[in-house]
Amino acid sequence: MRWECHECGEVHQELPEQCRSCGTKPEIVENVWRCSRCGEQGIAGTRTSCPTCGAEKDQSAQLAVATGRRIAGEQGRALAVGPWLYCAFCKTQVPPVYTSGPKHGQPTERCPTCDGPLAESTHEAKSEVIRESEAATYRPQAVQRRGGGDAEPPSMQPPTQPAGAGGGPSSRRVWPWLLVLLLVGGLWLLFGPGKKVGYTVVGRSWERSIEIETLQKKASRDWQSDLPSGAYNTACQRTFRKNIDVPIGSETYFEDEEDRSRCEDWETRTIEDEVDDGKRCTEHGYKTQGGVSVKTCLSWEKKTKTVRKTQRECARYRMRHVKKTRTKYKQEPVYEPFCSYEVDTTWRTTRTLRAGGSDDSSQPTWPTVEGLSRRERAGKRQESYRLRLQLDKGKREEVFTARDEAEWQRHRVGSRGRAQVKLGSVVGLVDEAP
């Protein structure tokens, strides 16, 4: 059995007498089982039959960990190492060593129930890892093929939700289908063909517009070297802008500085530092092995300790007089042209020319563009063609905007056809007789 010390985390490939790192002894406790025939519980894990009804401890027996029943010494280690085999003939779970009689402590060779040879066994109790908080709860004993190996290091999942708690399997299965139905219904309303309704054209209208854009300009002031491209109407005047440093030679001066190679006064001070100090278990559990369990750790956290260190540092260094050279400067003024200017920025819509009509006699035309100034131009053009329809169903009127002028021209006042209606609005003309 692979064992990880539940105090320091040292890993041992076999169950030792004590941890080689911290000296902690493995904590081995007895499991108890519940008879599946009569319901008797609290039966010692090393017993192979129920003391009440005599039923054998087979694969149907349920297991719990009795954390207060410790088994010490070599006997406990032998039971924990296992394996706990199931007799191939009567299916009884048999301890790996004899727990009483003249062969006490020796490996078990034959089933105490039917005297069948254990060499014929094909199944054994599977090792599991259980949380300490769930150890006293009875659970089915896991079974594996003989020689299936030891339990893997635990990767514990959160406790399972009790039966009957909110959000059961049935409700979790229904909700996805309800969402799918709602989604399909919404898509059908949005993208479905709708229905066809007869109509009569009772009126038509059209409108065309042209936006007139004016070139905007901005007036500002800036230095001549920073004027934007395209600036015009500039007026400049030389103005003081800044002072600049001009070198005029060098000078020698002396400065006191510390000589870091020579200390005149030392001091000793103590500092504290946090260092790693192994790890600490935050959640314990038990690793089952048939009729016994071994305490283990499921979750660790890093542990630190405070270490005090004493170090000697220099409190005062010797000072030295150092000769240095530096450049001398003088300031000179700089004058540059500062200008006022104007610059064109963007075209902006300032007015809109419109033309329109509302009867069959007027033909769509564009409004006349004339009298534009040098800083104006014709911009975006827009056109709209509307049909006023009286629907046969409900005798109500709807205003429909045609796709283009050609569709609008095909539907004269008094003509009839079918319209495609969706969500109470006309979305298209079918162009077929009602």
N, C-alpha and C positions, 0 to 999 in steps of 0.2 A: 504494500500500500504506500503510495506517495503521500508524504505528510508535510504540511507547511505549519511551522510553529505559530500558534495563535497569539503569542506574546511579541515576538520579534520579527516573524516572517521568514526565518531561515527555512529553506526547502531541503527536505530529506527524501531520497528516492525510496527508502524503506522506513517503516515505523520504528524509531529508536526507543531506548529506555528513557532518554532525556535529550533535549535540544543541545547540540554541540556548541551553539553560540551563547545561549542565555541560561541553559540548565533546566528549562521548564519541561516537566514530564507530560506526555500526551494524556489528555483527559478522555478516558474511555468510559462510556455509560451503556447500560443495558437498554435494549429496545423491548417494548411490550407489544403483544398482538391481540386482536379480537377475533374470536371464533365466528366463522361465517354460518355455522349450523345453529348454535344456541345463543349467540350474541355475547357470551362471556368475554370480558375485556380485562386488561391489566395482566395478562398471562406473560410470564417471564419469557424473554426471547430465546433462551436456551432450551426451553421445553419443546418437545416435538409433538405433543398432543394436548388437547383441552382437558383440564382437570375435572370439568363438569360433565361433558358428554362424551369425551374420549375421541373426538374428531381430530384427525391429523392436521398439523400445520402445513397446509399445502399452499398453492399459488393464490387461492381465494382469500387467505387470511390477510387482514388489514394491519398495518404497522404504525406505531407511534414511538417517539423517543422519550424515555423516562430520564430526564436530565438529572434527577437526584440519585439515581442508582449507579454509582461509580464501580468500575471493576478495575482493580489494581494488579500490578505484577505481570508475570509472564503469561498467566492464563488470559488476561485481558488482551495482551498484544497478539496472542495466538488466535483468539476469536476475531480480532479486528482485521488481521491479515487475510483470513479466509482461505479458500472460497467456501460459501455456504451453498452446498449442492442440493439439488432435488433428486430424490431416489427415482430411478428409471422405472421402478415397478409399482410403488405405492404413492409416489409423488410427494412424499414428506420432505420438508426442508430440514437438513441435517447439519449440525455445527461442524466446523472443520476439525475440532479435537474433542475427545471425550471429556465431559464435564463432571463425571463421578465414576465410582467403581475402581477396579484394580488398574485399568488403563487410563486413569485420569491424566489429562494433559497430552496424551499421545494422539497422533493423527487418526481421525475416524476412517475406518476401512469399510464398515458394513452399516446398513440402515438399522437403527434401533427398533424400528417398527416391524419390518418384514424380513430383516437380516439379509436383504439383497446387497450385492457388492456395489459400492459407490463408484467403482471404476467404470461401470456401465452408464453412469449419469451423463446426460446431455445438456442439462440446463442448470443455471446457478442464479442466486439473488444478485441483482444489478446494484452497483453502488450509486447512490444519489446524494445530492447536496441539498439540505433543507434549512431554511431560516430558523433562527432560535425562537422567534415569535410564533412559528407554525409547527414547532417540533412536537408538541403534545397532541396535535390533531391526527386522528387516524386517517391513513391513506392506503390505497392498494400497493402491494409490494411489487416493484418492477422486477422483471425477469429477463435474462439474456442467455444466449448460447454459452456453453461452458468455455472458459478461456477468453471471454469477451473483453477482458482488460479492466483497468481501473477507471474511476470517474474522471472526466476531464476537469481542469481547474474551473471553478464556478464562474458563470457569467449570469448572475442572478437577474431575473426579470421582476417587475413589480408584482405584488400579490394579485391573484386573479380576482375579478369582481364576483361577489357572492351571487348565487342563483336568486332570481326574483328582483335583483336591483334594476333600476331604471335603464332603459335602452336595451332591452332583450334582443335576441337574435331575430325574432319575427319582425319587430319594428325596424331593425336595421336593414332587413331585406325589402320592406315595403317602400321606404322613403326613396331609394334610387328610382324605382319605377314611377312613383308619383312625379318626381322631378322630370323624368323623360317625357311623360305624358304632357306636362305643362309646357315643356320646351317645344314638343311637336305641334301642340295646339297654337302656340304663339307664332311659330314659323308658318303654319298654314294660314293664319289670319294675315300675316305680313306679305307672304309670297304666293299665296294661293290664287287661282284664277278669278275668284269672286263670282258674281252672277250677271246675267245679261238682262237688261231692262229696255223696253221700247221708249223712244223719245221723239219729240217734234222740235225743230229749231224755231224759236220764236223771236230771236234777235241776234244781231252780230255787232261787234265793234272792233276797232283796231287802233293802235297807237304806236308811233315811232318817235324816237328821240335821239339827239346828238349832243354830247357834252362838249362845251367850249372850255378849253384849258388856257390859263394865263401863266406865263413864265414869271415866277416869283424872284425877287432880289432881296439882298440883305446888305445893309451898310454897317461897316465896322472900322476899327483902327488896329494897326499892328506894325511891327518893325518891317522894313522893306525886305529883309532877307527871309522873313517868315510869311510873306503874302501868299495867299492861295492862287492856284492856277486859274486864269480867266478873270482876274481882278481888273476893273476898269474905273475910270473917273478918279484916279489916284491923285492925291495932293500930299507932298512929303516935306518935312522940315528936320534938319539935323538937330539931334537931341542927345544929351548925356544918357548913356545906357548903363555903364558899370566901370569899376576900377579893376585893373589887372596888376598882378605882381610881376615886377621886372627885376631880375638879378643884377646887382651892382658890385659884386665881389664876395669876400668871405671874411669871417672873424673867428678869433680863438677865445674859448672860455673854459672855466674849470667847474667841475660838478662832483659832489660827493655821492658815492654809491657803495653798496655792501660788497665785501669780498667774501663770496659764498664758500671759498676754500679755507677760511680761517674763522673759527668760532671763539668768542671770548666768554660766553656764559651758556651753560647747559641746564636743561630742566627735564625732569622725568614726569610723565603723565600716564594715566591708566585709561584705556579705551575699552568699550564693550562691543562685542560682535556676535551676531546670530549665526550659528552654524548648524548643519544638518545633524540630527541625532537619531537616525533610524526612522522607523514608522510606528504608527499607533493604530490598533484595530478599532474601527467605528461600528462594525456590525458583525456579530458572531453567528455561526450556524453549526450544523452537524453533518458529517459525512457518514451515511449509513453503510453497513456491511452485514447484511443478513439480520442477526439477532442483536447486534451491538452497533454503536455509533461513536465517532471520534470528533471531538470539538475542533472546529476550524474557523478561519476568518474569511468573511465574504467581501469586506470593503476596508481599505486602508487609507490613512492620511499621513502626510509627512510630519515628522516631529522635529523640533528644533530646540536648541539650548543656548544659553547666553554664556559666552566665553570672555573673560577679562584678560586683556593684554597690557603689559607695561612696556613702554618704548621711550627712548631717550632722544630728545630733540634739542636743536640749538635755539636758545632764546634771544641771543644777540650776536650778530656778526661784526667783525672789525670793519670800520669804514676806511675808504681810501679816496684820495684826491685825484681825479682823472681829468686830463687835458683833452678837450674836444674841439672840433671845428665845425662851423655851420655857415650856410650861405646867407648873405644879406640881400634884402629886397627893398624896392620902393614901389609905391603905387602910382600908376598913371591912368588918367581917365580915357575912356573910349566913347566916341561920338558916332552915332549911326542915324540914317534917315528913319523917322517915324511917320507913317502915312495913314491918311484916311482913304477909304476905298469902298467900292460897291462890287458885288459879285452875284451872278445868277445862281439860284439854288435848284428848285424843282418846279415842274409843271403841276398846277393845281386846278381842279374844276371850279369855275367861278359862276357858270350859268349853264342852263340846258335849254336847247331849242326843241319844241315838241310839235307834232302834227297828229291828228286822229280823226276818226269818223265813227258813226254808229248806225249806218243804214247800208243797204245793198248798192245804192247808187254811187257811193264814194269809194274810190280805189286807193289802196295804200300808197302813199308817196312819202319821200323823206323831206323834212323841213329844209328850207333854203338857207345855206350858209353864206353870208355876205357881210361886208363891212368889218372884217376882222382887222385888228391893229397888228403892228409888227411883232408884238409880244403875245399874240394869241394864235391858237390853232384848233382845228376840229379834232375831237378825241373819240371816246368810245361811243359806238352806235348800239342802240337797243330797240327791239321791236316786240310787240305783244299782240296776239290775235285771240279774241274771246268769242265764245258761242254761248248764248243763253238757251238752255234746253229745258223743255217741260217733259218730265218723266211720266210715262203712262201709269206706273205704280205709285199711288199716293198723290198724284196730281200736283206735285211740287216742282219748283224750278231749281235748276243747278247751273252755275256758271263754270264752263269748262275752257281751259286755255289750250288752244291747238298747238301741235308741235311746231308747225311752220305755216307760211302763207299758203302753200299748196293745199294742205289739209283744210285750212280755213275757207279757201275758195270753193272746195268741193261741197260744202254744206251751206246751201242757201236758206234763206228764211222760208219756212213752210215745208222743207224736206224732212223725211222721216228716216229712222235707222235704229240700230241697237247700240246701247252704251254698256260698257263693263263697269259695274258698281262694286266697290269693296269698302267695308266699314262705313256704309252710308254715303260715300262720295264717289263721283264719276272719275275713273282713272284712265279711261281710254274709249275710243269709238271703234266699234267692230266693223262698221260699213257693210251691214247686211240688212235686208228688209225685215221689219218686225212681224 
